[in-house]
Amino acid sequence: MDIKEISQRSEIGVVALSKALGLSRGAASQWKLVPAEHVLPLCELAGWKVTPHQVRADLYPNPTDGLPLDQPTPTGTEQEPGMAFGEFGEPRDGERRDEDRRRDGGENEAAA
């Protein structure tokens, strides 16, 4: 996603986004790809109407990557507070979802 599309979705002009990032008026409009260090600040400035994943999927491969925990996900559901999910939506640190425990009757608890 380029800066013009971000500007349209956020309803903030390219010049205003550039200035808010501390850049010259035309600097951001020259980007073919948003630099990594500007992805999160841009999304925040845009009120999270665009996600880091939409801006740079190569850096944020999952739709919820880079979003604050209290921010609605692109599907409109909120992330579970305090729960960090891995690359494929699986809980990290050996935690298992309740539905997985019910499905296998808890017999694979040691494997989790």
N, C-alpha and C positions, 0 to 999 in steps of 0.2 A: 504494500500500500504506500502510495507516495504522499507527500505533504499536502498536496491539493485535495486529495480525497479525505485525509484526516481533517483538514480545514472545513470541508463541506459537511462532514458528519458531526463535527463538534460545533459548527456554526461560529467559528472563530477564524478571522482572516489569517492568511499566511504571514502577513507582516506582523500582526499582533502575536502570533505564535513565535516568530523569530525573535521579536523584542523580549518576550517573556523568557525565552531561553538564553537571553544575553547575546544574541547574534545580530549581525547587521541585517538591515531590511530585506535584502535579497538572498542572504546566505542559504536559508532553508529551501527556498524555491529552486535552488540549483542541485539539491540532493536527488540522485536517482534512487538511493536507498537510504533510509534514516540511519544515521550512525548509532551504534550500539549505546553509547553514553547518553543519547537523547531519547531513546524509546520510552522509558518509564516516565521521565518528566513530561514528555509530550502527551502521553496517555492521561496522566494526572491533570495536566492543563485542559485537556479535552473533556474532563469530567468523567473519564472512563467510558465514554461513548464509543471509543475504539479501544481494543485490548492490545497488549503487547504481542500476542499471538497474531493478530490481524496485521500489525505493523511489520513485524519481523518474525515470521514463523520459523526461520532458520535458527533464531536465538531462543525463541519461546515456542517449542514444538507442540505443547498442549494448550487447549483453549483457555485454561485457567492459570497458566504460568504467568507470574509477575503481577497478578491481581491481588489487591489487599484482601485479607480473609473476610472482611465484612462487605465486600463488593459482590453484587449479584453476578453470577456467571453468565456467559453468553446465552445459555438456555433459559435464564430467568430464575434459576434456583440458586440459593445461597450456599456457599461452601460451609461445611460443618466447622464451627469455631474451634480452633486449636488442633485441627486434624490436618496433617500434611500428607498429601498423596504423591505417590511415585509416578513414574513415567506413564504407566498404563492405568492410572486411577486406583492402584492398589495402595492400601495403607502402608506406611513405612514402619521401620523398627519392629518388625515381627507382629504388629497388630493385625488382627483379622476382623473382618466384618461379621456382624451378628448373623447375617444371612448365610455366610459360609459355614459358620459353626452349626447352624440349624441343619444345613444341607448334609453335612457329613457326620452329624451327631456328636461332634466334638472329638471324634477319634483321631483326627490329624492335628490335635492341639500341639503336640510336641514338635511337629514339623513346621509349624508356623513361626 
